[in-house]
Amino acid sequence: MTKDTSSDGFVYLVGAGPGDPSYITLRGVQCLKQADVVLYDYLVNPRLLQHVRPGTECLCMGRHGTGKIWKQNEINSECIRLAQQGQQVVRLKSGDPAIFARAAEEASAFESAGIGYEIVPGITAALASGTCAGIPLTHRDKASSVALITGHERDGKGESSLDYDQLARFSGTLVFYMGVTSSRNWTGKLIEHGMPASTPAAIIRRISCPDQITVRCTLSEVPEWFEGEHRLRPPAIVIVGAVVSDTSLNSWFESRPLFGQRVLVTRATNQAEQ
């Protein structure tokens, strides 16, 4: 973080949380309220944009199959350009900016350009699993450690930096991000390196959203849920380990009245948050 001033442009890398708009931090809301421009990822809940001032420009960085998808260097350049014009810029990211969200690359670009910035943490999808799906990532008897793993490494990287021999013998909980399309690859490598095919696994799609889906299965069954006509689509995380079979936490989120139902309540715009 570098110091903010009212006269200079500034960039806030803000974590929007896992999906539910009420899960953003108070600091995140404060940043949105003072923003001149918001550059947001498509996974961000659009209801969060209700916090911005009238006239604030809000730019979506694109989604697959719908319009332009901004490249990372383009996002960096746009943030820098706007900040150099003296604007307060919010780069709104799903989850936490520092968990598979390229915050380090963006911060490095701002440092090189002499742009002040602040990183505002958010709730990452894995950490919402215990509260929203009833799956504790740690457990006194079943898991004393957690590993967050990408299921999709950088294109053109060459040799993988993931040690599947170590991961297969990991005594704690594994959580895979961005592993939907590559699920047959990474599950196969875990099994190939000794992890039992029967290891408990859970798929959580659109965690903390009204249409959240939780599927409990085994490691070998994970790819089947991501294939075929009725396959689960991104965004989804996959939790692997003994904690999945734990029943000490109830899935209160999915047990709420009207869960999964859409209810329309009409009211004036100035009453929307009441």
Backbone hydrogen bonds in HBPLUS format (Angstrom, degrees):
<---DONOR---> <-ACCEPTOR-->    atom                        ^
c    i                          cat <-CA-CA->   ^        H-A-AA   ^      H-
h    n   atom  resd res      DA  || num        DHA   H-A  angle D-A-AA Bond
n    s   type  num  typ     dist DA aas  dist angle  dist       angle   num
A0002-THR N   A0117-TYR O   2.88 MM 115  5.55 161.3  1.91 162.0 166.3     1
A0010-PHE N   A0087-GLN O   3.12 MM  77  6.61 152.5  2.20 141.4 145.1     2
A0089-VAL N   A0010-PHE O   2.79 MM  79  6.05 178.4  1.79 167.6 167.0     3
A0011-VAL N   A0116-GLY O   3.03 MM 105  6.39 156.9  2.09 143.5 150.7     4
A0118-GLU N   A0011-VAL O   2.99 MM 107  6.57 140.7  2.15 151.1 161.4     5
A0012-TYR N   A0089-VAL O   2.75 MM  77  6.17 156.1  1.80 158.9 167.4     6
A0091-ARG N   A0012-TYR O   2.75 MM  79  5.93 168.9  1.76 158.6 162.6     7
A0013-LEU N   A0118-GLU O   2.80 MM 105  6.15 162.1  1.84 164.5 169.7     8
A0120-VAL N   A0013-LEU O   2.73 MM 107  5.95 169.3  1.74 157.6 161.3     9
A0014-VAL N   A0091-ARG O   2.97 MM  77  6.05 154.3  2.04 141.2 149.6    10
A0093-LYS N   A0014-VAL O   2.85 MM  79  6.04 176.5  1.85 174.5 174.9    11
A0015-GLY N   A0120-VAL O   2.92 MM 105  5.99 144.7  2.04 148.5 159.5    12
A0016-ALA N   A0093-LYS O   2.63 MM  77  5.62 161.9  1.66 172.5 169.2    13
A0017-GLY N   A0095-GLY O   3.20 MM  78  4.03 162.2  2.23 123.9 120.2    14
A0095-GLY N   A0017-GLY O   2.73 MM  78  4.03 159.0  1.78 124.8 119.2    15
A0023-TYR N   A0020-ASP O   2.99 MM   3  5.62 166.7  2.01 123.2 127.4    16
A0029-VAL N   A0025-THR O   3.12 MM   4  6.51 152.7  2.20 147.6 154.0    17
A0030-GLN N   A0026-LEU O   3.00 MM   4  6.31 156.4  2.05 149.3 156.0    18
A0031-CYS N   A0027-ARG O   3.01 MM   4  6.30 154.5  2.08 149.5 155.4    19
A0032-LEU N   A0028-GLY O   3.10 MM   4  6.40 157.5  2.15 146.8 152.6    20
A0033-LYS N   A0029-VAL O   2.99 MM   4  6.24 153.5  2.06 151.6 158.6    21
A0034-GLN N   A0031-CYS O   3.23 MM   3  5.42 140.8  2.39 100.5 110.9    22
A0035-ALA N   A0032-LEU O   3.29 MM   3  5.14 160.1  2.33 100.0 105.9    23
A0036-ASP N   A0088-GLN O   2.80 MM  52  5.19 171.3  1.81 145.3 148.4    24
A0057-GLU N   A0036-ASP O   3.33 MM  21  6.65 148.9  2.43 153.6 145.5    25
A0037-VAL N   A0088-GLN O   3.31 MM  51  6.62 156.4  2.37 155.5 155.9    26
A0090-VAL N   A0037-VAL O   2.94 MM  53  6.33 164.2  1.96 157.8 163.1    27
A0038-VAL N   A0057-GLU O   2.79 MM  19  6.24 155.4  1.85 159.2 167.2    28
A0059-LEU N   A0038-VAL O   2.74 MM  21  6.11 165.1  1.76 169.1 173.8    29
A0039-LEU N   A0090-VAL O   2.84 MM  51  6.23 162.6  1.86 164.4 170.5    30
A0092-LEU N   A0039-LEU O   2.86 MM  53  6.03 140.6  2.01 137.2 149.5    31
A0040-TYR N   A0059-LEU O   2.90 MM  19  6.24 154.9  1.96 152.3 160.7    32
A0061-MET N   A0040-TYR O   2.89 MM  21  5.96 157.3  1.94 160.6 161.9    33
A0041-ASP N   A0092-LEU O   3.17 MM  51  6.55 147.8  2.27 162.5 170.4    34
A0044-VAL N   A0041-ASP O   3.10 MM   3  5.60 159.6  2.15 114.0 120.4    35
A0048-LEU N   A0045-ASN O   3.04 MM   3  5.94 167.5  2.05 127.9 131.4    36
A0049-LEU N   A0046-PRO O   3.03 MM   3  5.60 154.8  2.10 114.1 121.1    37
A0050-GLN N   A0047-ARG O   3.13 MM   3  5.63 164.5  2.16 112.1 116.6    38
A0051-HIS N   A0048-LEU O   3.15 MM   3  5.95 170.5  2.16 120.1 123.1    39
A0052-VAL N   A0049-LEU O   3.31 MM   3  5.64 162.2  2.34 107.5 112.3    40
A0056-THR N   A0053-ARG O   3.13 MM   3  5.68 159.2  2.17 139.4 139.3    41
A0070-TRP N   A0061-MET O   2.98 MM   9  5.30 164.5  2.00 141.1 146.2    42
A0066-THR N   A0063-ARG O   3.08 MM   3  5.58 161.7  2.12 137.9 137.8    43
A0074-GLU N   A0071-LYS O   3.00 MM   3  5.20 124.9  2.31 101.0 115.8    44
A0075-ILE N   A0071-LYS O   2.99 MM   4  6.37 151.9  2.08 154.1 162.6    45
A0076-ASN N   A0072-GLN O   2.96 MM   4  6.22 165.6  1.98 155.0 158.6    46
A0077-SER N   A0073-ASN O   3.03 MM   4  6.11 160.9  2.07 138.2 143.6    47
A0078-GLU N   A0074-GLU O   2.92 MM   4  6.08 155.6  1.98 144.7 151.3    48
A0079-CYS N   A0075-ILE O   2.99 MM   4  6.19 166.2  2.01 155.6 158.7    49
A0080-ILE N   A0076-ASN O   3.04 MM   4  6.26 161.6  2.07 150.1 155.3    50
A0081-ARG N   A0077-SER O   2.83 MM   4  6.00 160.5  1.86 148.6 154.5    51
A0082-LEU N   A0078-GLU O   2.96 MM   4  6.11 167.7  1.98 152.9 155.6    52
A0083-ALA N   A0079-CYS O   2.98 MM   4  6.11 160.3  2.02 146.3 152.4    53
A0084-GLN N   A0080-ILE O   2.87 MM   4  6.02 152.9  1.94 149.8 157.2    54
A0085-GLN N   A0082-LEU O   3.07 MM   3  5.15 141.3  2.22  97.5 109.1    55
A0087-GLN N   A0082-LEU O   3.23 MM   5  5.71 159.1  2.27 147.5 144.1    56
A0086-GLY N   A0083-ALA O   2.86 MM   3  5.11 157.3  1.91 110.0 115.2    57
A0099-ILE N   A0096-ASP O   3.15 MM   3  5.51 171.8  2.16 118.9 121.2    58
A0106-GLU N   A0102-ARG O   3.21 MM   4  6.53 163.0  2.24 151.9 156.3    59
A0107-ALA N   A0103-ALA O   2.81 MM   4  5.94 169.4  1.82 157.9 161.2    60
A0108-SER N   A0104-ALA O   2.99 MM   4  6.03 152.8  2.07 139.6 147.0    61
A0109-ALA N   A0105-GLU O   3.09 MM   4  6.35 151.0  2.18 141.9 149.2    62
A0110-PHE N   A0106-GLU O   3.01 MM   4  6.35 153.8  2.08 150.5 157.8    63
A0111-GLU N   A0107-ALA O   2.89 MM   4  6.14 156.2  1.95 149.1 155.7    64
A0112-SER N   A0108-SER O   3.00 MM   4  6.23 160.8  2.04 146.9 151.5    65
A0113-ALA N   A0109-ALA O   3.08 MM   4  6.28 142.0  2.23 138.6 148.6    66
A0114-GLY N   A0110-PHE O   2.95 MM   4  6.01 108.5  2.48 137.4 154.3    67
A0115-ILE N   A0110-PHE O   2.82 MM   5  4.88 164.0  1.85 150.1 148.5    68
A0114-GLY N   A0111-GLU O   3.10 MM   3  5.07 154.4  2.17 100.4 108.3    69
A0127-LEU N   A0124-THR O   3.03 MM   3  5.58 123.4  2.36 113.1 126.3    70
A0128-ALA N   A0125-ALA O   3.08 MM   3  5.21 144.5  2.21 101.5 112.2    71
A0129-SER N   A0126-ALA O   3.17 MM   3  5.41 159.0  2.22 105.6 112.1    72
A0132-CYS N   A0128-ALA O   2.90 MM   4  5.91 161.6  1.94 158.1 163.9    73
A0133-ALA N   A0129-SER O   2.84 MM   4  5.09 147.4  1.95 132.6 139.1    74
A0135-ILE N   A0129-SER O   3.40 MM   6  5.73 176.1  2.40 121.1 121.1    75
A0139-HIS N   A0143-ALA O   2.79 MM   4  4.92 169.7  1.80 139.6 142.2    76
A0143-ALA N   A0139-HIS O   3.03 MM   4  4.92 164.6  2.05 129.2 133.1    77
A0173-THR N   A0145-SER O   2.96 MM  28  6.38 160.9  2.00 146.5 148.2    78
A0147-ALA N   A0173-THR O   2.86 MM  26  6.26 155.5  1.91 166.7 174.1    79
A0175-VAL N   A0147-ALA O   2.91 MM  28  6.20 151.5  1.99 170.6 174.0    80
A0149-ILE N   A0175-VAL O   2.80 MM  26  5.96 170.7  1.81 168.9 167.8    81
A0177-TYR N   A0149-ILE O   2.80 MM  28  6.13 162.8  1.83 166.1 172.1    82
A0151-GLY N   A0177-TYR O   2.69 MM  26  5.75 150.0  1.78 162.9 170.6    83
A0157-LYS N   A0154-ARG O   3.16 MM   3  5.48 145.1  2.28 135.9 132.8    84
A0167-LEU N   A0163-ASP O   2.97 MM   4  6.27 161.3  2.00 150.9 157.1    85
A0168-ALA N   A0164-TYR O   2.90 MM   4  5.78 153.1  1.97 135.8 142.3    86
A0169-ARG N   A0166-GLN O   3.15 MM   3  5.25 134.9  2.36  97.7 109.9    87
A0170-PHE N   A0167-LEU O   3.16 MM   3  4.92 160.8  2.20  99.1 104.8    88
A0174-LEU N   A0240-VAL O   2.95 MM  66  5.05 174.4  1.96 156.7 157.2    89
A0240-VAL N   A0174-LEU O   2.78 MM  66  5.05 164.4  1.80 153.9 156.9    90
A0176-PHE N   A0238-VAL O   2.81 MM  62  5.10 165.2  1.83 152.1 155.0    91
A0238-VAL N   A0176-PHE O   3.08 MM  62  5.10 154.7  2.14 138.2 145.7    92
A0183-SER N   A0180-VAL O   3.32 MM   3  5.29 166.8  2.34 109.3 110.0    93
A0185-ASN N   A0182-SER O   2.98 MM   3  5.37 128.5  2.25 108.3 122.0    94
A0186-TRP N   A0182-SER O   3.14 MM   4  6.52 161.6  2.18 162.8 165.9    95
A0187-THR N   A0183-SER O   2.98 MM   4  5.85 161.5  2.01 148.9 154.8    96
A0188-GLY N   A0184-ARG O   3.25 MM   4  5.82 147.1  2.36 121.0 130.3    97
A0189-LYS N   A0185-ASN O   3.03 MM   4  6.28 149.3  2.13 145.4 153.7    98
A0190-LEU N   A0186-TRP O   3.10 MM   4  6.25 154.2  2.17 140.6 146.9    99
A0191-ILE N   A0187-THR O   3.06 MM   4  6.30 163.9  2.09 151.7 155.5   100
A0192-GLU N   A0188-GLY O   2.82 MM   4  5.92 156.3  1.87 144.4 152.2   101
A0193-HIS N   A0189-LYS O   3.01 MM   4  6.11 141.1  2.16 139.7 148.2   102
A0195-MET N   A0190-LEU O   2.98 MM   5  5.52 159.6  2.02 151.0 144.3   103
A0194-GLY N   A0191-ILE O   3.06 MM   3  5.20 162.9  2.09 109.7 112.1   104
A0199-THR N   A0196-PRO O   3.08 MM   3  5.48 164.2  2.11 117.3 118.3   105
A0220-SER N   A0197-ALA O   3.15 MM  23  4.98 164.5  2.17 144.6 140.2   106
A0219-LEU N   A0199-THR O   2.83 MM  20  5.40 135.1  2.04 147.6 162.0   107
A0241-GLY N   A0200-PRO O   2.98 MM  41  5.55 170.8  1.99 156.8 159.7   108
A0201-ALA N   A0217-CYS O   2.93 MM  16  5.27 158.2  1.98 139.2 134.6   109
A0217-CYS N   A0201-ALA O   2.82 MM  16  5.27 170.9  1.83 149.3 152.3   110
A0202-ALA N   A0239-ILE O   2.83 MM  37  5.12 146.3  1.95 145.7 154.1   111
A0239-ILE N   A0202-ALA O   2.82 MM  37  5.12 160.3  1.86 152.4 157.5   112
A0203-ILE N   A0215-VAL O   2.77 MM  12  5.07 158.1  1.82 149.5 156.3   113
A0215-VAL N   A0203-ILE O   2.86 MM  12  5.07 160.8  1.89 149.1 155.5   114
A0204-ILE N   A0237-ILE O   3.01 MM  33  5.52 167.5  2.02 157.7 161.4   115
A0237-ILE N   A0204-ILE O   3.05 MM  33  5.52 155.1  2.11 147.0 150.2   116
A0205-ARG N   A0213-ILE O   2.87 MM   8  5.15 161.4  1.90 152.8 158.2   117
A0213-ILE N   A0205-ARG O   3.13 MM   8  5.15 158.1  2.18 139.1 144.9   118
A0206-ARG N   A0235-PRO O   3.11 MM  29  5.84 155.8  2.17 146.4 153.7   119
A0209-CYS N   A0206-ARG O   3.14 MM   3  5.70 158.1  2.19 137.0 138.3   120
A0212-GLN N   A0209-CYS O   3.00 MM   3  5.20 148.3  2.11 123.9 120.2   121
A0221-GLU N   A0218-THR O   3.02 MM   3  5.22 136.1  2.22 102.9 115.6   122
A0222-VAL N   A0219-LEU O   3.29 MM   3  5.52 154.6  2.36 106.0 113.0   123
A0224-GLU N   A0221-GLU O   3.12 MM   3  5.53 128.0  2.40 110.3 123.3   124
A0225-TRP N   A0222-VAL O   3.07 MM   3  5.64 141.9  2.22 116.3 125.5   125
A0226-PHE N   A0223-PRO O   2.99 MM   3  5.26 149.7  2.09 106.9 116.4   126
A0227-GLU N   A0224-GLU O   3.47 MM   3  5.34 166.7  2.49 103.6 104.2   127
A0232-LEU N   A0225-TRP O   2.83 MM   7  6.01 174.1  1.84 165.1 165.2   128
A0231-ARG N   A0228-GLY O   3.33 MM   3  5.28 151.4  2.41 115.0 111.8   129
A0244-VAL N   A0241-GLY O   3.18 MM   3  6.01 159.8  2.22 121.7 126.3   130
A0245-SER N   A0242-ALA O   3.12 MM   3  5.77 145.1  2.24 115.7 123.2   131
A0246-ASP N   A0243-VAL O   3.01 MM   3  5.12 156.7  2.07 104.6 112.1   132
A0255-SER N   A0252-TRP O   3.11 MM   3  4.89 142.1  2.26  93.0 104.3   133
A0259-PHE N   A0256-ARG O   3.13 MM   3  5.44 150.1  2.23 135.5 131.3   134
A0261-GLN N   A0258-LEU O   2.95 MM   3  5.26 158.9  1.99 136.6 136.0   135
A0271-GLN N   A0268-ALA O   2.96 MM   3  5.38 158.4  2.01 113.5 120.3   136
A0272-ALA N   A0269-THR O   3.10 MM   3  5.20 167.9  2.12 112.9 115.2   137
A0274-GLN N   A0271-GLN O   3.03 MM   3  5.39 164.3  2.05 116.9 121.8   138
